[in-house]
Amino acid sequence: MSARTTDAPIDAVITWVDGDDPAHRQKLEQCLGWRARWKPKAAARTRYADSGELEYCVSSLLRFAPWLRRIFIVTDAQTPAFLNNLPRDLADRVRVVDHTAIFAGYEDLLPTFNSLSIETMLWRVPGLADRFIYFNDDCFLVKPVAPSDFFDDDHPVLRGDIRPLAKDAADKRLKRLFGIGRPSLRTLQCEAARLAGGASRFLVVGHVPHPMRVSTLSDYFASHPQPMRRNASYPLRNIRQFWTVALANNLEWLKGTARLSETPESLYLGSAPGAREIELVESIDERPECRFLCAQSLDGASEEFMAFWVSWMDRTVGRFQGDQY
């Protein structure tokens, strides 16, 4: 693939929450009501746990993608403490955006504790460049990347597989109608592909940085306002939802405005990482094309892994403790 770039800016957007914040916990318990005693899996503590991922995420973007114009951190009435340690010349490039800003005009849907609902509104970040890259706070860059790794001219460079779009069985459709069950990543992407107009095949992506365009989603939701409002209305994950990232991906792919690529490669660490994951992370140095790393549920990691993780990330990515940028 011969990638071209333009001078148009590229921003990054990161979603983050500190679940240990008493104000956040209180809002969540009020939302749950009688269910607070027996939290549903959609409100499990691990979904909101903060193990210091955000600082490494922001640091990795500033270190390995210095061409980014701005980094927006989308959160709920919180400010990450490490921002106080940002060098002065970088402080203006990292901005905190409250949920009330992206839900402007839809404030009745707040508060929300649902990443799917929040992602539905990410393209509404005030001042966001048309071309942006979406990161979960547990997704990191671990080697230098170029704009062409994410955009070929104005075309998003996507990483995933084309798979058959199977029709759901009758029992699954019935469960979805009544909101029974938990949405899997595949289910969320299938539903998004159908909304995008996919009939037989769709693009499936994993836990990687996601290049997206504001104009793609703004045009779609201008013509389809009800799916946006409905998808953003669930305070907790619901099987009736779709994944807005997958909607954007499939809209681009179906229109022929996306490029598919197998590089750079990504390493995904599942929940409760331990000794095996230490070996996987150590292998990154020997894999030049492996530039993305996702580490989910570090709150469940072994003590051995966490000691290794902090040392490896401090050495590879760094934190805001000096003039390292």
C-alpha positions as CSV (number, residue, x, y, z in Angstrom):
1,M,0.0,0.0,0.0
2,S,1.4,3.4,-1.0
3,A,0.1,5.8,1.6
4,R,-0.3,9.5,1.0
5,T,-0.7,12.2,3.6
6,T,-2.1,15.7,3.6
7,D,-1.3,18.7,5.8
8,A,-4.8,18.4,7.4
9,P,-4.5,17.9,11.2
10,I,-5.0,14.6,13.0
11,D,-6.1,14.5,16.6
12,A,-6.4,11.7,19.2
13,V,-9.3,11.0,21.5
14,I,-9.1,8.9,24.6
15,T,-11.9,7.8,26.9
16,W,-11.1,7.5,30.6
17,V,-12.7,7.2,34.0
18,D,-11.4,6.8,37.5
19,G,-13.8,4.3,39.1
20,D,-12.3,4.9,42.6
21,D,-13.5,8.5,42.6
22,P,-16.2,8.7,45.4
23,A,-18.3,11.0,43.3
24,H,-18.2,8.6,40.4
25,R,-19.1,5.7,42.6
26,Q,-22.0,7.6,44.1
27,K,-23.4,8.5,40.7
28,L,-23.1,4.9,39.6
29,E,-24.9,3.5,42.7
30,Q,-27.7,6.1,42.2
31,C,-28.0,4.9,38.6
32,L,-28.1,1.3,39.6
33,G,-30.7,1.8,42.4
34,W,-31.7,-1.5,44.0
35,R,-29.2,-3.3,41.7
36,A,-26.2,-1.6,43.5
37,R,-26.0,-4.4,46.0
38,W,-25.7,-7.0,43.2
39,K,-23.9,-5.1,40.5
40,P,-24.6,-6.5,37.0
41,K,-21.6,-7.4,34.8
42,A,-22.2,-4.3,32.8
43,A,-21.3,-2.3,35.9
44,A,-18.5,-4.5,37.1
45,R,-15.7,-2.6,38.9
46,T,-13.1,-3.7,36.4
47,R,-14.9,-1.6,33.7
48,Y,-14.0,1.6,35.7
49,A,-10.7,0.6,37.3
50,D,-7.8,2.9,36.9
51,S,-4.3,1.3,37.1
52,G,-2.4,4.3,35.7
53,E,-3.0,3.3,32.1
54,L,-4.0,6.8,31.0
55,E,-0.7,8.5,31.8
56,Y,1.1,5.8,29.8
57,C,-1.4,6.2,26.9
58,V,-0.9,10.0,26.7
59,S,2.8,9.7,27.1
60,S,3.0,7.1,24.3
61,L,1.1,9.4,22.0
62,L,3.4,12.4,22.7
63,R,6.5,10.3,22.4
64,F,5.7,8.1,19.4
65,A,3.3,10.3,17.5
66,P,4.5,13.9,18.0
67,W,2.7,14.9,14.8
68,L,-0.7,14.7,16.5
69,R,-2.2,18.2,16.8
70,R,-4.2,17.7,20.0
71,I,-5.1,14.9,22.4
72,F,-8.6,15.0,23.9
73,I,-9.3,13.1,27.1
74,V,-13.1,12.5,27.4
75,T,-14.2,11.9,31.0
76,D,-17.0,12.5,33.5
77,A,-16.2,15.6,35.8
78,Q,-12.7,14.3,36.4
79,T,-9.2,15.6,35.8
80,P,-6.2,13.3,35.7
81,A,-3.7,14.3,38.3
82,F,-0.6,13.7,36.1
83,L,-1.7,16.6,33.8
84,N,-0.2,18.9,36.5
85,N,3.2,17.4,35.6
86,L,3.0,18.1,31.8
87,P,5.8,20.2,30.4
88,R,4.5,23.7,29.6
89,D,5.0,23.4,25.9
90,L,2.8,20.3,25.8
91,A,0.1,21.3,28.2
92,D,-2.0,23.1,25.5
93,R,-2.0,20.0,23.3
94,V,-3.7,17.8,25.9
95,R,-7.3,18.8,26.8
96,V,-9.9,17.4,29.0
97,V,-13.4,17.2,27.6
98,D,-16.4,16.5,29.9
99,H,-19.3,14.3,28.9
100,T,-21.6,17.3,29.0
101,A,-19.7,18.7,26.0
102,I,-20.1,15.8,23.8
103,F,-23.7,15.2,25.0
104,A,-24.6,18.9,24.4
105,G,-28.3,18.9,23.5
106,Y,-28.7,15.4,24.8
107,E,-28.0,16.1,28.5
108,D,-31.1,14.1,29.5
109,L,-29.0,11.0,28.6
110,L,-26.5,11.7,31.3
111,P,-25.0,10.4,33.5
112,T,-23.7,7.4,31.5
113,F,-21.4,4.6,32.6
114,N,-21.4,2.9,29.2
115,S,-18.4,3.1,26.8
116,L,-20.7,2.3,23.9
117,S,-23.0,5.3,24.6
118,I,-20.0,7.6,25.1
119,E,-18.4,6.4,21.8
120,T,-21.6,7.2,20.0
121,M,-20.9,10.9,20.8
122,L,-17.1,11.1,20.5
123,W,-17.2,12.7,17.1
124,R,-19.0,15.7,18.8
125,V,-15.8,16.7,20.8
126,P,-15.7,20.5,20.3
127,G,-12.8,21.5,18.0
128,L,-12.0,18.0,17.0
129,A,-10.2,17.6,13.6
130,D,-12.1,15.7,10.9
131,R,-9.4,13.0,11.0
132,F,-8.9,11.6,14.5
133,I,-7.7,8.4,16.1
134,Y,-9.6,6.9,19.0
135,F,-7.8,5.1,21.8
136,N,-9.1,3.4,24.9
137,D,-7.0,4.3,27.8
138,D,-5.5,0.8,27.9
139,C,-4.2,1.0,24.3
140,F,-0.6,2.3,23.8
141,L,1.9,3.1,21.1
142,V,5.2,1.3,21.8
143,K,7.2,2.4,18.8
144,P,7.2,5.5,16.5
145,V,4.3,5.7,14.0
146,A,3.6,8.0,11.1
147,P,0.4,9.7,10.0
148,S,0.3,7.3,7.0
149,D,-0.1,4.4,9.4
150,F,-3.6,5.8,10.1
151,F,-4.7,7.8,7.1
152,D,-4.0,7.3,3.4
153,D,-4.7,10.9,2.3
154,D,-8.2,11.2,3.9
155,H,-8.9,7.5,3.9
156,P,-8.8,5.7,7.3
157,V,-6.3,2.8,7.4
158,L,-8.1,0.0,9.1
159,R,-6.9,-3.3,10.5
160,G,-9.2,-6.2,10.6
161,D,-10.8,-9.1,8.7
162,I,-13.6,-9.3,6.2
163,R,-16.1,-11.9,7.4
164,P,-19.5,-13.2,6.3
165,L,-22.4,-11.4,7.9
166,A,-24.5,-14.2,9.3
167,K,-28.2,-13.8,10.0
168,D,-29.0,-14.1,13.7
169,A,-31.0,-17.1,14.8
170,A,-34.6,-16.5,15.9
171,D,-33.8,-16.9,19.6
172,K,-31.0,-14.4,19.4
173,R,-33.2,-11.8,17.7
174,L,-35.9,-12.4,20.3
175,K,-33.4,-11.9,23.1
176,R,-32.1,-8.7,21.5
177,L,-35.7,-7.4,21.2
178,F,-36.2,-7.8,24.9
179,G,-32.8,-6.7,25.9
180,I,-31.7,-10.1,27.3
181,G,-28.1,-11.1,27.4
182,R,-24.7,-9.4,27.0
183,P,-23.4,-7.9,23.7
184,S,-20.3,-9.5,22.4
185,L,-17.8,-7.6,20.3
186,R,-18.9,-9.6,17.2
187,T,-22.6,-8.9,17.9
188,L,-21.9,-5.2,18.3
189,Q,-20.0,-5.1,15.0
190,C,-22.6,-7.2,13.1
191,E,-25.3,-4.8,14.1
192,A,-23.2,-1.8,13.1
193,A,-22.5,-3.3,9.7
194,R,-26.2,-3.8,9.1
195,L,-26.9,-0.2,9.9
196,A,-24.1,0.8,7.5
197,G,-25.8,-1.1,4.8
198,G,-23.8,-4.3,4.8
199,A,-25.7,-7.3,3.3
200,S,-23.3,-10.2,3.1
201,R,-19.8,-9.3,4.5
202,F,-18.5,-6.9,7.1
203,L,-15.2,-5.7,8.6
204,V,-14.3,-7.0,12.0
205,V,-11.6,-5.2,14.0
206,G,-10.0,-5.8,17.4
207,H,-8.4,-3.9,20.2
208,V,-6.3,-1.4,18.2
209,P,-6.2,2.4,17.7
210,H,-9.1,3.4,15.5
211,P,-8.7,6.1,12.8
212,M,-12.0,7.7,12.1
213,R,-13.5,10.8,10.4
214,V,-15.9,13.2,12.0
215,S,-17.6,13.9,8.7
216,T,-18.5,10.2,8.2
217,L,-20.4,10.0,11.4
218,S,-21.9,13.5,11.3
219,D,-23.3,12.8,7.8
220,Y,-24.7,9.5,8.9
221,F,-26.4,10.7,12.0
222,A,-27.7,13.8,10.3
223,S,-29.7,11.3,8.2
224,H,-30.3,8.8,10.9
225,P,-30.8,10.8,14.2
226,Q,-32.8,8.1,16.0
227,P,-30.1,5.4,16.0
228,M,-27.7,7.9,17.5
229,R,-30.0,9.0,20.3
230,R,-31.2,5.4,21.0
231,N,-27.6,4.0,21.1
232,A,-26.4,6.8,23.5
233,S,-29.4,6.4,25.8
234,Y,-28.3,3.3,27.7
235,P,-26.4,4.2,30.9
236,L,-25.1,0.6,31.0
237,R,-24.1,-1.8,28.2
238,N,-27.1,-3.3,26.5
239,I,-27.5,-6.0,23.9
240,R,-29.6,-3.7,21.8
241,Q,-26.6,-1.4,21.1
242,F,-24.2,-1.2,18.3
243,W,-20.5,-0.2,18.3
244,T,-20.1,3.3,16.7
245,V,-16.5,2.5,15.8
246,A,-17.6,-0.5,13.7
247,L,-20.3,1.7,12.1
248,A,-17.7,4.2,11.0
249,N,-15.4,1.4,9.8
250,N,-18.1,-0.3,7.8
251,L,-19.4,3.0,6.3
252,E,-15.9,3.7,5.1
253,W,-15.3,0.2,3.8
254,L,-18.6,-0.1,2.0
255,K,-18.0,3.3,0.3
256,G,-14.5,2.3,-0.7
257,T,-13.0,5.2,1.3
258,A,-11.0,2.9,3.7
259,R,-7.7,1.2,3.2
260,L,-7.0,-2.2,4.8
261,S,-3.6,-3.0,6.3
262,E,-2.0,-5.7,8.3
263,T,0.7,-3.4,9.7
264,P,1.7,-2.1,12.1
265,E,0.9,-5.1,14.2
266,S,-0.7,-5.1,17.6
267,L,-0.3,-7.2,20.8
268,Y,-3.4,-7.8,22.9
269,L,-3.2,-8.9,26.5
270,G,-6.4,-10.3,27.9
271,S,-7.6,-10.0,31.5
272,A,-5.6,-11.1,34.5
273,P,-2.1,-11.0,32.8
274,G,0.6,-13.1,34.4
275,A,3.9,-14.9,33.5
276,R,2.9,-15.7,29.9
277,E,2.0,-12.1,29.2
278,I,5.4,-11.0,30.5
279,E,7.0,-13.1,27.8
280,L,4.7,-11.6,25.2
281,V,5.6,-8.1,26.1
282,E,9.3,-8.9,26.2
283,S,8.9,-10.2,22.6
284,I,7.9,-6.7,21.4
285,D,11.5,-5.6,21.1
286,E,12.1,-8.4,18.6
287,R,9.0,-7.6,16.5
288,P,9.7,-4.3,14.6
289,E,6.2,-4.2,13.2
290,C,4.5,-4.5,16.6
291,R,3.8,-0.9,17.5
292,F,0.4,-1.2,19.3
293,L,-0.2,-2.7,22.7
294,C,-3.5,-3.2,24.5
295,A,-3.6,-4.4,28.1
296,Q,-7.0,-5.0,29.5
297,S,-8.0,-5.3,33.1
298,L,-4.7,-4.6,34.7
299,D,-6.6,-4.4,38.0
300,G,-6.7,-8.2,37.8
301,A,-3.0,-8.7,37.0
302,S,-0.6,-10.7,39.2
303,E,1.9,-8.8,41.4
304,E,4.7,-10.2,39.3
305,F,3.2,-8.9,36.1
306,M,2.5,-5.4,37.5
307,A,6.1,-5.1,38.8
308,F,7.3,-6.0,35.3
309,W,4.7,-3.8,33.6
310,V,5.6,-0.6,35.4
311,S,9.4,-1.2,34.8
312,W,8.9,-2.0,31.1
313,M,6.4,0.9,30.5
314,D,8.6,3.4,32.3
315,R,11.5,2.4,30.2
316,T,9.7,2.1,26.9
317,V,7.0,4.8,27.1
318,G,7.9,6.9,30.2
319,R,5.8,9.1,32.5
320,F,5.7,12.9,33.1
321,Q,8.6,13.2,35.6
322,G,11.1,15.2,33.7
323,D,12.0,16.8,30.3
324,Q,11.9,13.6,28.3
325,Y,9.9,15.0,25.4
